[in-house]
Amino acid sequence: MQSAFKRTLREAFIATTPVMAGYIVLGMGFGVLLSTKGYGPLWALAMSGFIYAGSMQYLAIDLLTGGASLITSALTTLLVNARHLFYGISMVEGYRGMGKKKPYAIFALTDETYSLVCQDKHPTQEERHQYAFLVSVLNQCWWVGGSLIGSLLGEVIPFDVTGIDFALTALFVTVFIEQWLSTRDHASAIIGVAASVGCLMIFGADSFLIPAMASILLALSILRIVRKEAAHG
Amino acid sequence: MDNLHSALIVAVVALVTIGLRFLPFVIFSGSKQTPPYVAYLGRVLPYAIMGMLVVYCLRNVNVSAAPHGLPELLSCLLVAGLHLWKRNTLISIVGGTACYMLLVQFVFV
């Protein structure tokens, strides 16, 4: 039992190392920026502990310094983080029966955690749940650690890390390729890319996510109906 | 007063984020069985989501001005190439990220 836990922990640790690189650096960037606006380590800790959503926390700095209204804050969060609905929908089945670990695993379901757990191939449900939980905990450790370091140290990073956040983009690209190779049915992957690129061109970088999500849902629903009819045809 | 408003903003952002993360589970976990439509989405969504996330990461790339997204394009191609070759996530990510850092720090400055 103990050794099974250790093995899963080691696997989770190795899997999260790219996230570690991205989260620690982005977390530090967040901590530094927050502290330059006059919000110290406790604020960094509270935000990375309770919000735990990368790009939203960067935006929240603007909300804080601009003294945004609570309604504006809520709406901004709704628009930026609506994509998390997708992660939930696609993990409803996977996280079923997870027990006490489930609330935390749902709370900590970030882009990066999702990309690691959605492709998990452990043979038993117990292992998958254990793995998902450990990945969630480790990832948040990297994020909270990074924000705290950034907040405490300020701008004294010893070398130029410009561009290291590309690690997260690279992670998504590898997951995308893994998924592409794992199936011969590429309809959903193509829909995801096409809808996102299309909506990005139409609506622009700041507001393409929601239309993209809606188009993806619509396209996948149509696909289901068409294929069902074809199967019965 | 100012600190209180800031704390409230943090609380609102946290609560909305948590709400979005929990909502699907609250709606669909109650029933013994996941509704077929949701189960279908659970099967096919991951593929679409990863495509969407890659685009989301690259959303601020400006193709019409120099360097026309070249650092991103070249680094993504390297990640893909490395990954198709070795199938090792770490190698792909470290290689692609190193390439991107070199490009944005020294080549396309």
Boltz contact constraints between the chains, C-beta under 6 A:
constraints:
  - contact:
      token1: [A, 18]
      token2: [B, 93]
      max_distance: 6.0
  - contact:
      token1: [A, 47]
      token2: [B, 10]
      max_distance: 6.0
  - contact:
      token1: [A, 50]
      token2: [B, 14]
      max_distance: 6.0
  - contact:
      token1: [A, 51]
      token2: [B, 13]
      max_distance: 6.0
  - contact:
      token1: [A, 51]
      token2: [B, 14]
      max_distance: 6.0
  - contact:
      token1: [A, 51]
      token2: [B, 17]
      max_distance: 6.0
  - contact:
      token1: [A, 53]
      token2: [B, 17]
      max_distance: 6.0
  - contact:
      token1: [A, 60]
      token2: [B, 13]
      max_distance: 6.0
  - contact:
      token1: [A, 63]
      token2: [B, 9]
      max_distance: 6.0
  - contact:
      token1: [A, 64]
      token2: [B, 6]
      max_distance: 6.0
  - contact:
      token1: [A, 64]
      token2: [B, 9]
      max_distance: 6.0
  - contact:
      token1: [A, 70]
      token2: [B, 8]
      max_distance: 6.0
  - contact:
      token1: [A, 70]
      token2: [B, 12]
      max_distance: 6.0
  - contact:
      token1: [A, 73]
      token2: [B, 9]
      max_distance: 6.0
  - contact:
      token1: [A, 73]
      token2: [B, 12]
      max_distance: 6.0
  - contact:
      token1: [A, 73]
      token2: [B, 13]
      max_distance: 6.0
  - contact:
      token1: [A, 74]
      token2: [B, 12]
      max_distance: 6.0
  - contact:
      token1: [A, 74]
      token2: [B, 16]
      max_distance: 6.0
  - contact:
      token1: [A, 77]
      token2: [B, 13]
      max_distance: 6.0
  - contact:
      token1: [A, 77]
      token2: [B, 16]
      max_distance: 6.0
  - contact:
      token1: [A, 77]
      token2: [B, 17]
      max_distance: 6.0
  - contact:
      token1: [A, 78]
      token2: [B, 16]
      max_distance: 6.0
  - contact:
      token1: [A, 81]
      token2: [B, 17]
      max_distance: 6.0
  - contact:
      token1: [A, 81]
      token2: [B, 20]
      max_distance: 6.0
  - contact:
      token1: [A, 84]
      token2: [B, 20]
      max_distance: 6.0
  - contact:
      token1: [A, 84]
      token2: [B, 21]
      max_distance: 6.0
  - contact:
      token1: [A, 85]
      token2: [B, 20]
      max_distance: 6.0
  - contact:
      token1: [A, 85]
      token2: [B, 24]
      max_distance: 6.0
  - contact:
      token1: [A, 86]
      token2: [B, 45]
      max_distance: 6.0
  - contact:
      token1: [A, 86]
      token2: [B, 49]
      max_distance: 6.0
  - contact:
      token1: [A, 88]
      token2: [B, 24]
      max_distance: 6.0
  - contact:
      token1: [A, 88]
      token2: [B, 25]
      max_distance: 6.0
  - contact:
      token1: [A, 89]
      token2: [B, 24]
      max_distance: 6.0
  - contact:
      token1: [A, 89]
      token2: [B, 41]
      max_distance: 6.0
  - contact:
      token1: [A, 90]
      token2: [B, 42]
      max_distance: 6.0
  - contact:
      token1: [A, 90]
      token2: [B, 45]
      max_distance: 6.0
  - contact:
      token1: [A, 90]
      token2: [B, 46]
      max_distance: 6.0
  - contact:
      token1: [A, 92]
      token2: [B, 24]
      max_distance: 6.0
  - contact:
      token1: [A, 92]
      token2: [B, 28]
      max_distance: 6.0
  - contact:
      token1: [A, 92]
      token2: [B, 34]
      max_distance: 6.0
  - contact:
      token1: [A, 92]
      token2: [B, 38]
      max_distance: 6.0
  - contact:
      token1: [A, 93]
      token2: [B, 34]
      max_distance: 6.0
  - contact:
      token1: [A, 93]
      token2: [B, 39]
      max_distance: 6.0
  - contact:
      token1: [A, 93]
      token2: [B, 42]
      max_distance: 6.0
  - contact:
      token1: [A, 106]
      token2: [B, 21]
      max_distance: 6.0
  - contact:
      token1: [A, 106]
      token2: [B, 22]
      max_distance: 6.0
  - contact:
      token1: [A, 106]
      token2: [B, 25]
      max_distance: 6.0
  - contact:
      token1: [A, 109]
      token2: [B, 21]
      max_distance: 6.0
  - contact:
      token1: [A, 111]
      token2: [B, 53]
      max_distance: 6.0
  - contact:
      token1: [A, 118]
      token2: [B, 46]
      max_distance: 6.0
  - contact:
      token1: [A, 162]
      token2: [B, 104]
      max_distance: 6.0
  - contact:
      token1: [A, 162]
      token2: [B, 105]
      max_distance: 6.0
  - contact:
      token1: [A, 163]
      token2: [B, 100]
      max_distance: 6.0
  - contact:
      token1: [A, 163]
      token2: [B, 101]
      max_distance: 6.0
  - contact:
      token1: [A, 163]
      token2: [B, 104]
      max_distance: 6.0
  - contact:
      token1: [A, 166]
      token2: [B, 97]
      max_distance: 6.0
  - contact:
      token1: [A, 166]
      token2: [B, 100]
      max_distance: 6.0
  - contact:
      token1: [A, 167]
      token2: [B, 93]
      max_distance: 6.0
  - contact:
      token1: [A, 167]
      token2: [B, 97]
      max_distance: 6.0
  - contact:
      token1: [A, 169]
      token2: [B, 57]
      max_distance: 6.0
  - contact:
      token1: [A, 170]
      token2: [B, 79]
      max_distance: 6.0
  - contact:
      token1: [A, 170]
      token2: [B, 93]
      max_distance: 6.0
  - contact:
      token1: [A, 170]
      token2: [B, 96]
      max_distance: 6.0
  - contact:
      token1: [A, 170]
      token2: [B, 97]
      max_distance: 6.0
  - contact:
      token1: [A, 171]
      token2: [B, 93]
      max_distance: 6.0
  - contact:
      token1: [A, 172]
      token2: [B, 50]
      max_distance: 6.0
  - contact:
      token1: [A, 172]
      token2: [B, 53]
      max_distance: 6.0
  - contact:
      token1: [A, 172]
      token2: [B, 54]
      max_distance: 6.0
  - contact:
      token1: [A, 173]
      token2: [B, 54]
      max_distance: 6.0
  - contact:
      token1: [A, 173]
      token2: [B, 76]
      max_distance: 6.0
  - contact:
      token1: [A, 173]
      token2: [B, 79]
      max_distance: 6.0
  - contact:
      token1: [A, 174]
      token2: [B, 83]
      max_distance: 6.0
  - contact:
      token1: [A, 174]
      token2: [B, 89]
      max_distance: 6.0
  - contact:
      token1: [A, 174]
      token2: [B, 92]
      max_distance: 6.0
  - contact:
      token1: [A, 175]
      token2: [B, 50]
      max_distance: 6.0
  - contact:
      token1: [A, 176]
      token2: [B, 50]
      max_distance: 6.0
  - contact:
      token1: [A, 176]
      token2: [B, 54]
      max_distance: 6.0
  - contact:
      token1: [A, 177]
      token2: [B, 80]
      max_distance: 6.0
  - contact:
      token1: [A, 177]
      token2: [B, 83]
      max_distance: 6.0
  - contact:
      token1: [A, 179]
      token2: [B, 47]
      max_distance: 6.0
  - contact:
      token1: [A, 179]
      token2: [B, 50]
      max_distance: 6.0
  - contact:
      token1: [A, 188]
      token2: [B, 44]
      max_distance: 6.0
  - contact:
      token1: [A, 188]
      token2: [B, 47]
      max_distance: 6.0
  - contact:
      token1: [A, 188]
      token2: [B, 48]
      max_distance: 6.0
  - contact:
      token1: [A, 189]
      token2: [B, 47]
      max_distance: 6.0
  - contact:
      token1: [A, 189]
      token2: [B, 51]
      max_distance: 6.0
  - contact:
      token1: [A, 191]
      token2: [B, 48]
      max_distance: 6.0
  - contact:
      token1: [A, 192]
      token2: [B, 48]
      max_distance: 6.0
  - contact:
      token1: [A, 192]
      token2: [B, 51]
      max_distance: 6.0
  - contact:
      token1: [A, 192]
      token2: [B, 52]
      max_distance: 6.0
  - contact:
      token1: [A, 193]
      token2: [B, 51]
      max_distance: 6.0
  - contact:
      token1: [A, 196]
      token2: [B, 52]
      max_distance: 6.0
  - contact:
      token1: [A, 196]
      token2: [B, 55]
      max_distance: 6.0
  - contact:
      token1: [A, 197]
      token2: [B, 55]
      max_distance: 6.0
  - contact:
      token1: [A, 200]
      token2: [B, 59]
      max_distance: 6.0
  - contact:
      token1: [A, 205]
      token2: [B, 59]
      max_distance: 6.0
  - contact:
      token1: [A, 205]
      token2: [B, 60]
      max_distance: 6.0
  - contact:
      token1: [A, 212]
      token2: [B, 52]
      max_distance: 6.0
  - contact:
      token1: [A, 216]
      token2: [B, 48]
      max_distance: 6.0
  - contact:
      token1: [A, 220]
      token2: [B, 44]
      max_distance: 6.0
  - contact:
      token1: [A, 224]
      token2: [B, 40]
      max_distance: 6.0
